[in-house]
Amino acid sequence: MSQNKSLSLSRRNFLKTSLLAGGGMLIGFNLLSACKPEAILPIDISNLNFNDFNAFIKISDEGYVTIFSPNPEIGQGVKTSMPMIIAEELDVAWEKVSVAQGFYDPKNYQRQVAGGSQSIRFGWDALRQTGATAKQMLVNAAAVQWGVEPNTCFASQGIITNATGDTLGYGEVVKVAANLEVPENINLKDPKDFKIIGHDITNVDIQKIITGDPLFGIDYSSERMVYASVLRPPAFGNKLASFDDQITKSINGVTEVIKFGDKIAVLGSNTWAVMKGKKALVALWENDTKLESTDDHNFELIKILNGNKFETNREDGNVESAFKVADKIIERTYESPFLPHNCMEPMNFYANVTDKKVHLVGPIQTPAWTAGKIAKILNRKPEEIHLEMTRMGGGFGRRLYGDFAEEAAQISNIAKKPIQVIFSREDDMAAGTYRPAIKYRIKAAIKEGKLTAYHLKEAAINGNMYGLISNFFPAGCVPNYKVSTANYKSNITTGAWRAPFTNFLAFAEQSFFSEIATELNKDHPQLIIDLLQNVKGTTDERIQYSPERMEATINLVINKSNWGKTSEGIYQGFSAYYSHNTHVAEVADVELKNGMPVVKKVTVAVDCGIVVNPLGAKNQVEGGVIDGIGHAMYGDLSFEKGIPQSVNFDKYRLIRMEETPEVKTYFVESNLSPTGLGEPGLPPAGGAVANAIYKATGERLLKQPFINQLEISKSKLLG
Amino acid sequence: MPNYTLRINGKKITVNVDEDTPLLWVLRDELSLKGTKFGCGIAQCGACTVHLNNSAVRSCSLPVSSISGESITTIEGLSETGTHPVQLAWKEIDVPQCGYCQAGQIMTASAFLKEKPTPTKDEIREAMHGNICRCASYNRIEKAVKLAAKNS
C-alpha cells in the first residue's frame, strides 16, 4: 500500500531546515500537516519559524542523529517506535540515533496525544516521508558538493555514494543541505528493504529506567518548590461546608493551607508533611447532589434495559420480525463495574504561575488540550502557558484528563510559588474519571440452524459507545442486526479507560457467541469464520473490520494454540475482536486447581499490519492480555452513598505475578500500514478466559469481576 | 525535629526529619534519590522497595526512626552504571513498558537472588508476587529474573 509511493504533497508545507549555531542541522516538521495530504499549515508559510514545529531531527557535523519524539510516552513504546520509522527512511544506523522527548507546541500541535492506539497509525506515512525527505536533502547536498546529478548518488547507513564510488557522511553535507530547497517527489523504501523497522529495538529509555534516573513527572522538582496534598470531597455529590486547619498547621513542614473551590490544598516542604497535614484537616461536607450507591446504578441500568427508551446506532433488516419467527431465542445480560485506572505513578503535576508565564511540568496524555483549559481557568493567553511533558508511569486513559494539572495551576496561582501536587493512592483511586459501569443485553434468533437476528442493547453510566463500534463484527454478518444504546447520568465522573467500551463489550459479545456456538453445536472459531463469509465483498462502507484479515488472524491462533487438541485437564476458550484498526484472536488455556480455574496460557494472534518494533509490540500485547484478564477476574470499584469503597491495593485487587499466565504472541505477516497496538490485545482476553472456564466448570460467567461468582461456586463445590 | 544518621549506598548521611517520616520520603524529598518510587504508601505494591542490609523492604512503611545503623541500598546504589546482573537481564529482556515499577521490581529480584541464587519458576513467581506491574510486564519480569540467576 505504501510501497514506493511517490509524493505529490509539497514538502515545504511541513518541513523546514536550519543550520545550528553549535554545528549541524535541524529539520523541523509538523505532523498536523504531514498527516493529512490535503492539509496546509494555517499560517503564512514564508514566515514559518521553529516554534511552528513539534517534531525535530538534528543531524550533527559528525553524522549523529537526534530525533525528538513528538508523542508523550506512557509505556506504549512510541518514544522508540516513532523515531525508528524516521531513522529507517533517513537510512542511518540505529546506533547513531538518540531520542529525546519532543516539547509541546502551543500553536500548531498535531496528534500530540497518546490515546486510542493511534500514534503509529497516524504518524506512519508522515514519519516515513519526513525521514525520506531529509535523506534526499542530504543526497542533493552531496551532489552539489561533487557537481553531479543527485540521481547518480545514493545513500545508505548514513553515507552517500556517487557513481565513481566517492563517499560523504551525512555530517559532512549538513551545512550545504540546510540551505537547499526542500525536495519534492520523494520515494519511500520498499518494506522488504527495511533495516530497522521489523527488528527488535530495545526501549530507548531502558538505561535510565533500570538505574532509577528521574524520568517521571513525580520525580520533577525545582528550587523553592513546595509539595501540595489536596483534600477533595469524599463522596461524589458532596461539597465543602467548612473546615478547621488548626492541627494541620501545627505539623512540622506544613507551611500553608489553601482553599480553592470545594478542595483544600495543604502545602509544605516535604510530601510526608503535606500528606499528614491533609489527614489532619477537619472538614465538614454537605450534600450538593444525590449520593449514589452501586445498588442504585444496578437498578437504573436494569430499568433502562427493561424499558424502551433507546437510541438506534445501527439497524439492518428487522430484528423484531426475525425474533417472531425464530426457532430459538437466546438472551443474556452481561454486567460490569466501575474501574479506576490505577496508573502506578499516582497523578501529580508541577506548576509555577508567575506574572510572566505559567510553567507546567508533568505526565499528561493531552498537553495541548490541558494547556488550553488552564489558560482559560487562569485567564491567561495561550502563549503564556509552557507545558513540558515527562515520561508517564502508565496512562490507560487516566492522563487524558488534566484535572490534576488544573489543580496544580490553581494552587500555584494562589500561593504565588512553584508547587507540585501529589495524589496519594487513596486520592488517585477516589478522584474519579472511572471506566463507567455498563450492562449489555444481547438477544439472538436462531432459525434452521442459522443466526438470523442479533440485537445488542447497551445501558451505560454517563455516555454510550462511540459511533464506529456498531459497525464492528457482527455488523454485516447477520441479516437482522440492531445496536441500541441508552445511558444514566451519574455525578460519578467517568472517562476513557484502555480500549473504551470494547474492554467490556468484547467480553459480552464473545461470551455470547460461545453460547450461540454451543446451541448450534458448532466450534466457536468456526462459527465466527462462517459468519465472516457473509460480509466479504460488502459494499457497506460503514463496516470497520476486514473479514479476510479477521479470518487469517483466527486461523493463526487456532494453529498456534493447538485448538481442540490439548491434553486432558486443559480447557480452552476462544475469543476474537477487532478494535483500534487491529484484528486480534486469543485462546486461553485454563486448568482447575482446588476447584478454582487457573489461567495457564494465552495464545494471541494479531494483525496490526507491519510490526514496527516486534520486541516492543509483543510487550504491548502481553500487557494488554494480562491487563484484560486481571480486570475481568478481579477489578471492582463499588460505591456506597457516593463514596468509592476500595481505594488502595489492600482492598482493590490487581493481577499479580502468580495469577499471570504465559502469553504467546504471533503476528500475521503483513505489508500493510501499521495499526494500533496499545489497546487491541485487551478486549478479547476476558471472553477467552470466560469461555475456557465454561468448558472447565460448565458455568457461564456473565458478570465482572469473575472472582465473586467463582468463589461462590467454589464454596458450594467444597460444601 | 531530630537528626538521623543513615548509611545509604555506602555513604553516611544525616537528615533532620520527623521521626515518623517513612524512609521513602527521606530518600525522595530530602536526598533527591528519586529512583525509589511511591506507589501505594501501605506496602502493597512494591514500587518503593529498597535493601536494608541485603533484605528487600518497603520504604513507604519504614519510619526513619526504626532504622539503626543498617546499610540501605537504593536503585541508584545497586551498581555504579547499571551493571548488576539483574539490571543487565532487565535490559536484555527489555522488560519495562511505562517503567515506573521497575526499580522496585529490580530491588526485590536482586535481594531474592542473593538469598536464592538458583530459584525455580514457582519460587520466582512467589518472590515477585508482592510487586505490582500495572502494565503487566510479568512474563518478562519472570524471564529476566531467570536470566539474572543464570548470569550471576
Interface residues (C-beta under 8 A of the other chain):
Chain A: E73 I74 G75 Q76 G77 D200 T202 N203 D205 I206 Q207 I209 I210 T211 G212 D213 P214 L215 F216 I218 D219 S221 Y227 N252 G253 S269 N270 T271 W272 A273 M275 N342 C343 M344 E345 P346 R391 M392 G393 G394 G395 F396 I422 S424 R425 L615 G616 N619 Q620 E622 G623 G624 V625 I626 D627 G630 N648 F649 D650 L654 I655 R656 M657 E658 T660 E662 V663
Chain B: M1 V17 D18 D20 T21 P22 W25 R28 D29 E30 S32 L33 K34 G35 T36 K37 F38 G39 C40 G41 I42 Q44 C45 A47 T74 I75 E76 S79 T81 G82 Q87 W90 K91 D94 P96 Q97 C98 G99 Y100 C101 Q102 A103 I106 R125 E126 M128 H129 G130 N131 I132 C133 R134 C135 A136 S137 Y138 N139 R140 I141 E142
